[in-house]
């Protein structure tokens, strides 16, 4: 009888040890700033925040990022005003919830939102039910693929549109023992009945700790919009905004 009780206790302890540790919400905020002066002046700032939490069967991912920039050409002649242009004005965010069906396979729901004044995007909301699978999942490295339908509702170039899409995505992260980490993600959302209309986003980043709470972060982001907003008409020809948008962001990040 004693042997049976000991075996039962050992089984319970092993099961508890196998459960992932609930560390609560893991959050960070990052800020970047660039200022120049002289014959021309420029100002550019970025703010971002990320938070995640893992339970035994669920995962939550949250993120928000905003940026603003302007440049000014200084006029030295009296009565001639400086020429000021806005170079960045955007805010975007996402929320994702995953429910683990097995240790690697999961289902979930994701919502993305974007406002970008320079790209003439008043709003773009993308709601995506998803199925995902961890190709790699250990203590330091994760690689997951996701797919599922999407509903896109947007106002771009003053034109409202709603369409069904197909979301394909992958995300990778590796954490080093010294506290540094690298990550990469790619996502493409084509319109189901018109594959020539699609949005592809990608990100690659690296972070190195300066202290226990403070780290230095470098991120490269790229967005490709196959059907951007109309920029205007010149000589009878319709001109469009650029399809490619690339951002290289250096920032200081603080962990909560």
VEXKOL-894038 format. One record per atom (N, C-alpha, C): x, y, z. Coordinates in pm, whole numbers, plus 50000, padded with zeros to 5 digits. Layout:
<zagus>
XYZ...
</zagus>
This chain:
<zagus>
500834987950000500005000050000500875012650000501935012550085502855023950090503515026449955503885015449887504525016449755503595023249655502285019849659501315025549567501155040449592501115044349721500975058449755502165066449707503395060949726504605067849683504645069449532504235058949460504195059749314503195070249269502035070849336501015080949303501525094949327502205097149440502765110249470503825114249367504655104649327505695107349228505075111249094503965104749058503305107848931502735121948933502125125949046501565139349058502665149849051503795147249121504905156649118505485157948978505595146848906506115147348769505185155248678503875153448697502915160748615502985175648643503135179348772503255193448807504535199448749505615191748750506875196748696506805198848547505965190848479505855191948333505055204248291504235209848383503445221548349504355233748334504115241948234504945253948219504745263548335505805270048377505725279448487504975291948445503995295948527503245308148499504025319948555504685327348467505495338648508504705351648510503385350748487502585362848477502835369948345502425382348338502625390048216504075394548206504695391948092506045396648063505925408147963506295420248007506055432147927507325440347910507355448047801508465457147776507965469147699508655480447718508355492747644509665497847585509595503047463510805507747394510555521647335511615529847334511515543347278512775546447200512585552647084513695557047000513515571546960514595579046946514525593246915515705597246829515415605346724516475610446636516195625246609517195633846634517055648246614518295653446541518095661846441519205668346372518865683046348519905691446332519685705746310520735711346217520515723846175521425730246081520635736345966521115734345843520375739245727519035732245712518955720245766517675713245773517535707345913516335706445958516045700746089515165688446071515415678646154514555666746149514325661446289513185655346306512805649346434512055636546404512425625946471511715613346452511725605546582510565600446620510465592846744509575580546723509865570246797509045558046796508825553446939507645548146963507295542247092506645528747065506955518847145506345505747127506205498747260505265489747267505065481647386504625467647348505125457847420504765443847396504515436947529503575427647527503265420047648502815406047608503185396247687502795382447659502605374847790501815364447781501625355747898501285341647849501795331747921501535317847888500955310648010499855303747985499265295048085499515280548043498935271148112499165257148077498605253647939497475259947900496845256847772496565269047685496965280747730496645292947656497855302147649497855310447544498905320547525498235333547482498765344747529498255357947489499435366447444499275373347330500305382047275499675395647244500295406447290499785419847267500945428847222500655438247133501695447347089501115460147031501825471347050501425484146992502695491946956502625499646848503765507646804503265520346739503945531546767503575544346709504845551746670504755559746566505895567546522505475580846463506305590846487506045604046428507375610346389507425616646272508635623346227508315635046138509185645046141509015656546052510385662146016510475668345900511695674745855511385689145815512345698045837512155712245809513365717545732513115723645617514165730545541514185744945588515305749145646515415762445704515695772745594514865783145588515025794045491515705805845560516835810545505517595821345568517105835245525516425836245411515985849345364514835854545450514825867545472513755873645550512425872145478511405868945555510055867745499509785854845427510785846045414510585833045349510395822545457509215816245464508955806645572509735793645553510025787345665510625774045659509625764145597510135753945531509285743645469509305731345559508155728045613508055716845707507235705545643507715693245655507015681645603506945670745709505805664445716505655652845804506155640445731507075633345792507685621745728507175608445785506655608545906506105596445969504925600546056503855592746051502715594846140501865582246137502135572946227501435560246223501245554646364500265546046377500065538046497499475524746455499985514146514499475500846480499565491846604498725481846605498725472746719498115459446682498315449646771497735436446749497455429746883496545420346879496275411646993496035397646941496615387647007496455373846963496285364747084495335355747073495105345647177495195331847113495985323047173496145309347125495695299447234494995289047192494635278247284495315265447236496165259847321496915247847286496015235547290495915228747177495145216247168496055204547204497275204947156498335195847200499515204747245500635198747272501785206647314502275215947202502015212247076502515220046962501415225846873500275219446866499195223946778498225232746856497805244046795496915253246864495945260046767494875265046822493945273446748493865286946817493465297346743493455310346807492735320846726492885333146769492235344546706493185356446715493305364046605494205375546601493485387646542493755399346598493215411846546494365421646528494495427046406495495437246374494775450246337495385461546375494825474746342495965484046302495735492146197496765501146145496135514446107496845525346141496545538746090497885544646046497955549345921499195554845867498855566645777499125578745828498755590745753499575592245625500855588645627501705590245510501295580645398500905568445434500425558745335498955560745302498315570945364496895574045342495985562345382496345555945493495505545345548494795551045670493505554345654492735559345769492585548345874492285536345828492255524745916492285511945834492825501845895492785488345839492705478545955491595471445964491405461146066491415447446000492165438346056492235424746004491955414946116490845407646104490435397646203490705383846146491475375646220491945362946164491795351446264490785342746245490825329846316491985321746259492655313746342493865307346292494085293546353494845285746281495395273146332496905274146321497615269546424499055270846424499735258246474501015257246443501795245546486503235249946514503755245846630505145248446666506045237846602506825241946503507815232846445508975230746541509315241346616510355240546720509775246946846509945240246957509445245547083510265239647196511235247447245512005243247361512245255347450513145254347543513335265147637513925277847580514595276847465515275288547409514805292347268514225283147194513885285747054512455281547025511725290246952510395286846903510295290646755509645282146679509335284646539507935279446513507015288546479505615284746460505135289346324504225281446265503555285246141502065286346170501385295746102499965298146124499265300245991498005296045986497215298445865495745299045904494945305545818493515306545843492895317745760491585319045764490895329645691491045343045762490785353845690490835367245747489685375645692489255385145773488305395345728488995408845740489145415745626489845428645622488825439645599488835449545687487985461445672488885473645676488865481745571489845492545560489265504845491489935516045514489675528245439491035533445395491335531845267492645535345211492425545145097493095556645102492905566644998491495572044992490805572045107489435576945114488395567045067488805554845031487885544644979487695533645084486435531245121486135520245214486065507045138486565496445201486525483245138486535472545246485845461745220485825450145308485925437645222486845428745256487005416645176487525405245263487325393145212487815381145278489225378145230490095374545322491475371345287491895358045343493125354445315493735342245366495055346045431495195342945559496405346945631497375335245644498615337445601499705327745616500835334845691501345328645797502335335445879503295325445943504465330545978505425322946058506135332546152506565327546268507295335846364508355327246435509505333546454510665326746511511275335346621511775328846726512495336046832513525326746895514695332446922515735324946993516315333647104516365328147224516905335147340518265329247376519245338047394520585333847433520705333647585521675326147633521835324447778522205337547846522855346647775523275359347835522145369547843520965366047791519825375147796519505381847665520365380647565520085386147433519085377247359518445382747258517515374847179517445380447037517045371746944516765375646807515395370146770514715376946678513405372146635513165376246490512185369546430511835372046290510405367446268509665374746186508295370746153507945375346012507065367845947506575371145814505095367845807504335376445740502895374345726502445379445590501585371945525501005376245398499505373745402498745383845359497275382845358496785386545219496555376745130495985379544999494445379345004493835387144915492385386844901491995373644834491015366844889490685353344843490275353244695489455362944652488985362644514489845371444421490985376444471491885384344388493275383944451494035373744415495345371844477496355382644438496005391244338496885402344304496835413344409495805413144493495685422644602496135415744731497285419644782497775413344905498665423044982498805420245109499685427945198500655418145263501935421045254502965412545313503775420945412503925415945532504705422845634505765413445689506905419145723507975411145781508755419645881509375412845974510155419646078511305410746121512455416746143513595409746200514215418946304514555413346420515055421746527516075414646614516835422746686517825417746780517815426746903518045420647018518045428147144519175423247232519955432647288521075429247375520905436547508521065429647621520865436147750521995445547786521635457047845522595466247902522655464648054521475462748115521335459448256520285448448266519875445148387518865434748405517525438948345517215451948347515935457048299516035464248164517195469948135517355478448018518125471347908517675472947784518355466347671518335475447549519215472547456519315479747330518675471147222517795477247143517005469747044517175475746905517315467146805517395471346664516405462746585515505469446511514425462446440514335467646297514235458446202513995461646061512615456646024511755465645977510385462245939510145465645792509365457245725509045459645584507585456145558506895465045487505495462745448505395464445296504775454745231504525455645087503015455245065502475465845007501045466944977500905467044825500335456444768500285455344622499345465444559498375470744636497455480844585497405492644681498435501444677498475512844768497475523644729497365533844814496435544844788496915553244670495965560044607496285569244496496935581644554498075585544497498785597444545498345610144473497805608644350497365620244273497385617144124497065627144046497055625943899498005636243843498915631843755499915640843695499995637843546499715648143464499785646443319498815636043267497665634743335496665624943293496915611043344498055608943412498375595743466498075595343616497545584243660497275582343803498545577443872498945584643976500125581044053499705574844186500445564744228500105557644351501215559544455500835557544580501825557044686502775545344659503965545844718504905534844701504345521944763504625510944695504165497944746504995493244866506255497644872507155493044977507335503745084507275499545209507605508145323508595500545411509745506545437510775500045518511175509245633511295503545752511695511145869512825503745941513875511145976514955506146061514895514046191514625507146301514345513746429515365509146533516055518746591516915516146705516265522146828516245514946938515535519747056516115513647182515815520147294516085514647427514805508447479514935496347531513765489047580513895486547729512765487347798512735485047944511745473747973512185464048049511355452448084510675454848219509385451448222508615452748346508625439448423
</zagus>
